[in-house]
Amino acid sequence: MIQKEKITFDTNKCLTQRTGATDVFYCLSERQYLICGYAVPFGYGRVCKHPQRKEFAEDRQRDKPINPSI
């Protein structure tokens, strides 16, 4: 019998990326979007509507870029 890993929502795992000069932030979190009430499907991705979405993007920028070729 295969046991599935239980996913628990954790804002420490949230990552977003701002698109251009707009206030639209895409969710980049792996699997968090499955249980997040703020992740809204849009096109081929998900838009983050969480009140802290700007902070999640700032945290990501301090760590490392999404695209390592940049």
GICOR-V842058 format. One record per residue. N is the residue number from 1. RES is the residue in one small letter. SS is DSSP state (hx for helix, st for strand, lp for the rest). Layout:
n:res:ss
N:RES:SS
N:RES:SS
This chain:
n:res:ss
1:m:lp
2:i:lp
3:q:lp
4:k:lp
5:e:lp
6:k:lp
7:i:lp
8:t:lp
9:f:lp
10:d:lp
11:t:hx
12:n:hx
13:k:hx
14:c:lp
15:l:lp
16:t:st
17:q:st
18:r:st
19:t:lp
20:g:lp
21:a:lp
22:t:lp
23:d:lp
24:v:lp
25:f:st
26:y:st
27:c:st
28:l:lp
29:s:lp
30:e:lp
31:r:lp
32:q:hx
33:y:hx
34:l:hx
35:i:lp
36:c:lp
37:g:lp
38:y:lp
39:a:st
40:v:st
41:p:st
42:f:st
43:g:lp
44:y:lp
45:g:st
46:r:st
47:v:st
48:c:st
49:k:lp
50:h:lp
51:p:lp
52:q:lp
53:r:hx
54:k:hx
55:e:hx
56:f:hx
57:a:hx
58:e:hx
59:d:hx
60:r:hx
61:q:hx
62:r:hx
63:d:hx
64:k:lp
65:p:lp
66:i:lp
67:n:lp
68:p:lp
69:s:lp
70:i:lp
